[in-house]
Amino acid sequence: MNSVVREDIKKIIESFSGWERFRDKTILISGANGFLPAYMVETLVELNNVFDNIHVKVIALVRNNKKAQKRFSHLLANNNLKIVVKDVCDEIIIDEKIDYIIHAASQASPKYYGIDPVGTLSANVIGTINLAKLAVKNKPESFLYFSSGEIYGELPEKDMPVSETTFGYLDPAKVRSCYGESKRMGETICVSYLHQYGVKAKIVRPFHTYGPGMQLDDGRVFADFVSNVISKKDIILNSDGSAQRAFCYLTDATVAFFTVLLNGKDGDAYNVGNPAEEYSILELAKIILDIRPELNLKIILNKPAGVNTYLKSPMSRNSPNIHKLSALGWQPQVSAREGFERTVKSFS
């Protein structure tokens, strides 16, 4: 395992106190080799090495077996991890008892919204229905759905940081809405299955989350910046860099996901992000370049963008109100400086 990831998993386990509730339990995670859920897989499997006879088993539902084999290469011989190759848009049949379900299968990068909008929305709608049906049969202790801060749409400055009950404009006739609208529908599916069938669904809405394992070519600016530093290239901004985003390190986000899974209220949604670490894109570029000052890299502003499939967000500012999650005892701990240092180190 990457040394930074190993340290992160140790930090996650030390930062949360509810692990005994997973004793002798089986947890199914869809999209398990994805950037966000992979840390949950790592953490749950590691519990077996930290606590005596806890017997936690993870069923990792993945669509791409090659990527899963690579991501979890160090766990392939571990009997506590079972990899199942399955598209969540197909019927899901699991013969063993499942105690928790985490649905995190989704194309989260905006570069996919333009080239595969149907695939993007399908996992959020059809996949959510299929996993909800599985939950009806298994009656899990909790069902966690990964939504997104994108569901809030376009909001005025006065509504920032945004709370869970404030919603803005999403144009369903725009292809970029394939993600935000389908995440909204996924949430409605969850609360509908709770209402009609008693599925104990909770919802997390992650904002800008970064860390080891993120795809450096996924088109988002923070991934681009880390990639630039690693490849020793100047940062080119195709804007004035004034857009503001709140950045949350992966360990903080992972603890938040477990907090909601175990302690969240059925049917409720929770923002996951770090509003204390809100920066403009230009400020973030400077923070990341300062991690490796010896490279003498520069920021180049306003260079015309080339042709690409990344569909930009219209939001000039996007930041979460986290009071609701904080009431469950969660607070982010990692600064952007520390988090991006760790991220760069993990890829270096």
N, C-alpha and C positions, 0 to 999 in steps of 0.2 A: 504494500500500500504506500502511496505517496506520503512522505513524512508530514507535510502540512495537513493532509486529509486525516492522518492518524491523530495528530494533535487536536484537530477540530472535533473529531468524533469523541475523543476523551473529554473535551470541553463541554460538548452537548450533554453527555451523560452526567457530568458533574453539575450542570446548570439546571437539571430537572429532577424532581423527586417522585414522579409517579410511575416509575418503571415496574414496580411490583404488580401493577394491574395487567401486565403482559405475561405474567407467569403462566406457563402451560397453554399459551394462546397461539393461534395462527392468524397472521395478518396478510391479506392480499393487497398488493400495490400495483395498480395499472400504470403503464408508462414508467416502469421502475428504473430503467437506465437513463431516464431524463435527468437534466441538471438538478432540479429541486428534489424529486423523490429519491434519487440515488443516495443522498445523505441519510434519508430515513431508513433505507435498506441497510446501509452500513451500520447505523446506530443500533437497529434492532438485532442484527446478527451479532454485533459486538457485546450486547447484553449478556449473551451466553458465556462470555469470557470474564465478565465482571461480577456477575451474581451467581452464587452456587445453585445449581439445579433449577434454573429459571425456565429452561426449555421453551424458548421463543423461536417460532418458525416463520419464515417469510416466503410467500409465494409471489414471485416477481413476474408479472404479466408484461411481456415485451413484444413489440412488433418486429424488431430487427435483432435477430439472434446474434449476428456477428458483432454488433455494437455492444450487446449485453455481455457477450463472452469477453470482450475487451475491457469493458468497464468493471466487471466483477471477476477478472481473471484470478485474483488472489483468493476468491471465495468459492471457486468452482468445485473444490473437493469438500466444501463445508456442507454437512447434512442438514444444517438449519436454513439453507437457502435452496429453493426449488425454482428454476427458471422455466416458465411456460410461454412458448411462442404463440401469440394470439393477437389478432386485431380486435380491439374492443368493439368495433362496428359489426362483428360477427357474434353469433350466439355464444355465450360463455357458460361452459359446463365444467364445474369443479366438483369432484366426487367427495372431497374431504370437508369437514366442518370448518367454516371460516368465522373467526371471532371479531375481526375488524376488517373494514374495506376502506382503502384510500384510492380515490380515482384522480390520478394526476396525468393521465395520457392526454396529450394535447400538443399541437404545433404552436409554440408560444412566440416564435420569432416573427417579427413583421415581414421578413423577407419571404415567408411562405404565404402570406395573405394574398399577394399578387400572383404567385405562380401555382398555388394549390388551395384556393379558397374553399372548394368542396371538401377536400381532405381536412382542412382546418376546422370547419364547422361540424363535420360528421362525428369526430371523436367527442366533441362537447355536447352533442345532442343524442345521436344514436348510441354512442358509447355510454353516456350517462344513463340512458334508459336500460341498456343491457346490464349494467352493473347494479342498477336499482332493482331490476328483476331478480338478480342473483341475491341481493340483500333480502328481498321478500322471502326467498326460500331458506336462507341461512339465519335470518334474524340476528345479525351481528350486534355486538354491544355498541358500536358506533360506526358511522359511515362519514368519511371526510371527502368533500368535493373541492378540488382546486379550481376556483374561479380566477378573477383578475381585477386589478385596479382599472383595467380598460372598460369595465362595465359602466363606469360613471359618465362616460361620454365627455362632451365639451361643457365646461363649467366656467363661470366667471371667477375672477380673482378673489372676490369676497367669500366664495364658498371653500377656499383653501385654508388649512388642510381639510380635506373632505371627510365627512362622517358617513357611516353606513346607510343612512336614510336620505342622502342627498343625491339626486340624479340629474344628469344633463342630457344634452342632445346627441343622439346617434342617428345618422341617416341610413336606414336599411337599404337604400338604393346605391350606396357606395360599397365597393368591393372590400374595402378595409374593415367594414362593419361585420364581415364574416366571423371575426374573432369575438369582438365585444358583444354582438347580438347573440351569438351562440352560447357564450358564457352566461349571459343573462338567462337564456332559455334553460341552460343546465341547472342554474339555481332554482328556477321555477319547477323543473322536474324533481329536484330534491325535496322541495317543500310539498309538492303534490304527493309524492310517494310517502312522505311523513304523514300527511293528512289522511290519506286513503288507506295506507298499508302499515303505518307505524314504523317505517324505516327511520332510524335515529340519525338523520342527516345533519351535518354541520358544514359550514362553508367558510373557506379562507379566501381572501382577496389579496394576493401578493402584489406589491408594487415593485419598483426596480430592485431586483435582487442579484447579487454577483458573488463570485467566489470560485474556488477550484472546481474544475470540471465543466465550466460554462463553455459554450461553443464560441471560439474566438472569431469565427466567420459568420456569426448569426446576424450581423448588420446593425446591432445596437451600439450606440456610441461608446459605452463603457467597455464593451468587448473589443471594439476597434482600438481604443486607446491602450488597453493592456497588450493587444497584439502588436501595436506600433512599438511599444517599449521593448517587448521581447525580441522583435525583429530589428530593433535599432533604427527605426524610421521616424521621421518627423510626423507630427499629428496634423492632419489637414481637416479643417472644419468647413463644411459646406453651408455654414450659416454664420450669424454673428456670435453664436455661443451663448445667447441670453436665456434660452429656455431653461427652466429650473426643474430638477427632479430630486427626490429623496432616495438615498441609496442605502440598502440594507445588506449586511454581510450574511452569508449562507448559514453560519452557525446560529445566529440570532433568529433567522427565519425558521430554521428547523425546529428549534425549541418552541417557537410559536405554533407550528403545525401540530406538534405533539400536545401542546397545551389545549388547543381547540379540540383535537380528537378526543381527549380524555375528559376535559373539563368544560368545554363549550356547551351552550344550550341548544337543544334540538331545534332545528329550523332557523337558527341565527347565522348571520354572516359577520366575519371579523376581518378588518383591515390588518394586513401584515406589512410593516415597513418601518422606516426609521426617520421620522420627520426632523429629528435633531441633526441629521446629516443631510440636509438639503443644500444643494449647490447648483449654480448655473453650469452649463456644459463647459464653458470656458474655464470656470474655476476648477471643475473636475479634471480637465486636461492638465492644468498646472499642478494639481495634487499628484497625479499619476506620473507626470514627467519628473517631479521632484523626488520620486522614489529612486530614480537612477540618474542623479545629476551629472555623474561622470560621463554620460553619453552625449551631453550637450545637444540634446534634441530640441527642436523648435516647434512652435505652434504656427501654422499657416492658415490665415483666415480668408474666408470668402472665395476660395477657389471653386469654379463652377463644377457642379456635380456631374459625374458621368452617368451613363445609362445604367440603371440598376432596378431591381425588383422590390427594393425596400420601400414600403408605403409609410411615409412619415405621419406621426401623430400631429393633429392640429392644435394640441394643447401646449400653451406656453409655460404652464406650471402644473405639476402633478405631485401632490403630497398627501399622505394619509393622516387622518385623525385616528390615534390608536388608543383612545380612552377606554373603549369597550374591551379590547384585549388586555389592556393594563389592569383592568378590574379583575382579571383572572390571575393576576400575579406576574405577568410577563413585562419585561422591559428590555429593549435592545441594549447591548453592551459595547459593541465594537464600532470604533470610529472609522470613517472612510479612509483616513490615512493608514491605520493599522490593517484594515480589511484588504485594501488594494495592495499593500505591501505583501501580505500573505498570498494574495492571488497571484501576483507577479512571481513570487518565490515558487509557488506550486507548479507553474509552467516552466520555470527556468531550470 
